[in-house]
Amino acid sequence: MKPITYEAIQHELKILSADGATSAEQQSPDTFAAQIVNMILRELRGIHPGWRASIRSEQEYETLKLNYVKAMMEQGVNTMVQVQRGLRMARANPSDFIPGPGKFCAWCLDDNAWLSAYQRMMKRCAPQSRLEQLVRNECEFDTRTLSQEKAKRLFEKTYHKWLQRERNGTLPQQPARLPPRTVTTEFDRLRGERGVPDPNTLTGIFKRVAELGQRHQSNKMGK
């Protein structure tokens, strides 16, 4: 893939228009985002009526457009199927404002996988991946103290943060497990050699402990 530069993106935006969206599937990943971005933002402006409140000038709009192109290139949004998925999520989103580039790309790529992971966590089912476990480690306690709507938003945000790290290959390594065999100390060795002391030689709590040990040993030997 060619390096993503401001000049390259600006050049694509000037020579490509939304009219070419029908042939976008035939474009390389380098040019797909630049070709389709006008159509995406036109759709998002129709979906989110409050967009003018957050984009107040042509310069801000061009900056948003450039950031969309760069995010799509970097995160691998390069098919119409992915874009249509993102637009479906945008239509279901109650916000009046256009989503940021990262949010939109997450919608394009994720297809609500985070929701299944959230439901497994709330049902206390085992996580299905290292990614799910890391998300739970970070936010499970907080999500269980919040309302359902806020809990879902927090989980989704955390999930996408870790999902991006997984795509970048920067997930932390699985911690090493303890060895299956326990470590035997010198005290353990001596106790094993001497066995359970005779309760009759002891008094008080020590006698009671020895009696319990003797009973446990007898049960193990089937007496």
C-alpha positions as CSV (number, residue, x, y, z in Angstrom):
1,M,0.0,0.0,0.0
2,K,1.3,3.5,-0.8
3,P,2.1,5.8,2.0
4,I,-0.9,7.8,3.2
5,T,0.0,11.5,2.7
6,Y,-2.1,14.7,2.8
7,E,-1.1,15.4,-0.8
8,A,-2.1,12.0,-2.0
9,I,-5.5,12.2,-0.3
10,Q,-6.1,15.7,-1.5
11,H,-5.3,14.6,-5.1
12,E,-7.8,11.8,-4.9
13,L,-10.5,14.0,-3.5
14,K,-10.2,16.4,-6.3
15,I,-10.3,13.9,-9.2
16,L,-12.8,11.4,-7.7
17,S,-16.5,12.1,-7.0
18,A,-19.4,10.2,-5.6
19,D,-20.7,9.5,-9.1
20,G,-18.0,6.8,-9.3
21,A,-19.3,4.9,-6.3
22,T,-20.9,2.2,-8.4
23,S,-17.5,1.1,-9.6
24,A,-15.8,1.5,-6.2
25,E,-15.5,-2.3,-5.6
26,Q,-13.1,-2.4,-8.6
27,Q,-10.7,0.2,-7.0
28,S,-7.6,-0.7,-5.0
29,P,-7.7,-0.2,-1.2
30,D,-5.6,3.0,-1.8
31,T,-8.3,4.7,-3.8
32,F,-11.5,3.2,-2.5
33,A,-11.7,5.4,0.6
34,A,-11.0,8.6,-1.4
35,Q,-13.6,7.7,-4.0
36,I,-16.4,6.6,-1.7
37,V,-16.0,9.3,1.1
38,N,-18.2,11.9,-0.6
39,M,-21.1,9.4,-0.8
40,I,-20.6,8.3,2.8
41,L,-20.6,11.8,4.2
42,R,-23.6,12.8,2.1
43,E,-25.5,9.8,3.6
44,L,-24.4,10.7,7.1
45,R,-25.5,14.3,6.7
46,G,-29.0,13.0,5.8
47,I,-29.0,10.6,8.7
48,H,-27.8,13.0,11.4
49,P,-29.6,16.4,11.2
50,G,-27.4,18.1,13.8
51,W,-24.3,17.8,11.7
52,R,-24.1,21.6,10.9
53,A,-23.7,22.3,14.6
54,S,-20.4,20.4,14.8
55,I,-19.1,21.2,11.3
56,R,-19.3,25.0,10.9
57,S,-17.1,25.7,7.9
58,E,-15.9,24.3,4.6
59,Q,-12.5,23.8,6.1
60,E,-13.8,21.7,8.9
61,Y,-15.7,19.6,6.5
62,E,-12.7,19.0,4.3
63,T,-10.7,18.1,7.5
64,L,-13.4,15.6,8.4
65,K,-13.3,14.2,4.9
66,L,-9.5,13.7,5.0
67,N,-9.7,12.0,8.4
68,Y,-12.4,9.6,7.1
69,V,-10.2,8.7,4.2
70,K,-7.1,8.1,6.4
71,A,-9.1,6.1,9.0
72,M,-10.6,3.9,6.3
73,M,-7.3,3.2,4.7
74,E,-5.5,2.5,8.0
75,Q,-8.3,0.2,9.4
76,G,-9.0,-1.7,6.2
77,V,-12.5,-0.5,5.3
78,N,-12.3,-1.2,1.5
79,T,-15.5,-2.8,0.4
80,M,-19.1,-1.6,-0.2
81,V,-20.4,-4.4,2.1
82,Q,-18.4,-2.9,5.0
83,V,-19.6,0.7,4.2
84,Q,-23.2,-0.4,4.0
85,R,-22.8,-2.1,7.4
86,G,-21.5,1.1,8.8
87,L,-24.4,3.2,7.3
88,R,-26.9,0.7,8.8
89,M,-25.3,1.2,12.2
90,A,-25.4,5.0,11.7
91,R,-29.1,4.9,10.9
92,A,-29.7,2.9,14.2
93,N,-27.6,5.4,16.2
94,P,-29.8,7.9,18.0
95,S,-27.2,10.7,18.0
96,D,-27.9,13.8,15.9
97,F,-24.2,14.2,15.0
98,I,-22.0,12.6,12.5
99,P,-19.8,9.8,14.1
100,G,-16.1,10.3,14.2
101,P,-14.0,8.4,11.6
102,G,-12.9,5.8,14.2
103,K,-16.4,5.1,15.3
104,F,-17.7,4.7,11.7
105,C,-14.9,2.4,10.8
106,A,-15.6,0.3,13.9
107,W,-19.2,0.0,12.7
108,C,-18.1,-1.0,9.3
109,L,-15.8,-3.8,10.5
110,D,-17.4,-5.1,13.7
111,D,-21.0,-6.0,12.8
112,N,-22.1,-6.0,16.4
113,A,-19.6,-8.6,17.6
114,W,-19.2,-6.5,20.7
115,L,-22.8,-7.0,21.6
116,S,-22.5,-10.8,21.7
117,A,-19.4,-10.4,23.9
118,Y,-21.3,-8.0,26.2
119,Q,-24.2,-10.5,26.5
120,R,-21.8,-13.4,27.3
121,M,-20.3,-11.2,30.1
122,M,-23.6,-10.3,31.6
123,K,-24.7,-13.9,31.6
124,R,-21.4,-14.9,33.2
125,C,-20.4,-17.1,30.3
126,A,-16.8,-17.9,29.6
127,P,-15.0,-15.4,27.3
128,Q,-14.4,-16.8,23.8
129,S,-11.1,-15.1,23.1
130,R,-8.2,-13.2,24.7
131,L,-9.8,-10.0,23.4
132,E,-13.0,-10.6,25.3
133,Q,-11.0,-11.4,28.5
134,L,-9.0,-8.2,28.3
135,V,-12.2,-6.1,27.8
136,R,-13.8,-7.8,30.8
137,N,-10.7,-7.2,32.9
138,E,-10.9,-3.5,32.2
139,C,-14.6,-2.7,32.5
140,E,-16.7,-5.6,33.9
141,F,-16.9,-4.2,37.4
142,D,-17.9,-0.7,36.2
143,T,-20.5,-2.1,33.7
144,R,-22.3,-4.0,36.5
145,T,-22.8,-0.8,38.5
146,L,-24.2,1.3,35.6
147,S,-27.6,1.4,33.9
148,Q,-28.0,-0.9,30.9
149,E,-27.6,1.9,28.3
150,K,-24.5,3.3,29.9
151,A,-23.0,-0.2,30.5
152,K,-23.4,-1.0,26.9
153,R,-21.8,2.2,25.8
154,L,-18.8,1.6,28.1
155,F,-18.4,-2.0,27.0
156,E,-18.6,-1.1,23.3
157,K,-16.0,1.7,23.7
158,T,-13.7,-0.6,25.6
159,Y,-14.2,-3.5,23.1
160,H,-13.3,-1.3,20.1
161,K,-10.2,0.0,21.9
162,W,-8.9,-3.6,22.4
163,L,-10.1,-4.7,19.0
164,Q,-7.9,-2.0,17.4
165,R,-5.0,-3.2,19.4
166,E,-5.7,-6.8,18.2
167,R,-5.7,-5.6,14.6
168,N,-2.4,-3.8,15.2
169,G,-0.9,-6.9,16.8
170,T,-0.3,-5.2,20.1
171,L,-2.4,-7.2,22.5
172,P,-0.5,-8.1,25.7
173,Q,0.8,-11.6,25.9
174,Q,-1.1,-14.2,27.9
175,P,0.4,-14.4,31.4
176,A,2.4,-17.5,32.1
177,R,0.5,-20.2,34.0
178,L,1.9,-21.7,37.2
179,P,3.4,-25.1,36.8
180,P,1.0,-28.0,37.2
181,R,3.1,-29.6,39.9
182,T,3.3,-27.8,43.2
183,V,6.6,-26.9,44.7
184,T,7.7,-29.1,47.7
185,T,9.5,-27.4,50.5
186,E,11.8,-29.0,53.1
187,F,9.0,-28.7,55.7
188,D,6.7,-30.6,53.3
189,R,9.3,-33.3,52.9
190,L,9.8,-33.8,56.7
191,R,6.0,-33.8,57.3
192,G,5.6,-36.5,54.7
193,E,8.4,-38.6,56.2
194,R,7.1,-38.4,59.8
195,G,3.4,-38.8,58.9
196,V,0.6,-37.7,61.2
197,P,1.7,-37.4,64.9
198,D,0.0,-39.6,67.5
199,P,-2.9,-37.6,69.0
200,N,-2.2,-39.2,72.4
201,T,1.1,-37.3,72.7
202,L,-0.5,-33.9,72.2
203,T,-3.0,-31.7,74.0
204,G,-5.6,-29.0,73.2
205,I,-6.0,-27.8,69.6
206,F,-2.9,-29.7,68.4
207,K,-4.5,-33.0,69.5
208,R,-7.7,-32.2,67.7
209,V,-5.7,-31.4,64.5
210,A,-3.8,-34.6,64.7
211,E,-7.0,-36.6,65.2
212,L,-8.5,-35.0,62.0
213,G,-5.3,-35.7,60.1
214,Q,-5.4,-39.4,61.3
215,R,-9.0,-39.7,60.3
216,H,-8.3,-38.2,56.8
217,Q,-5.4,-40.6,56.3
218,S,-7.5,-43.5,57.3
219,N,-10.2,-42.5,54.8
220,K,-7.7,-42.2,52.0
221,M,-6.4,-45.7,52.8
222,G,-10.0,-47.1,52.8
223,K,-10.0,-48.1,56.4
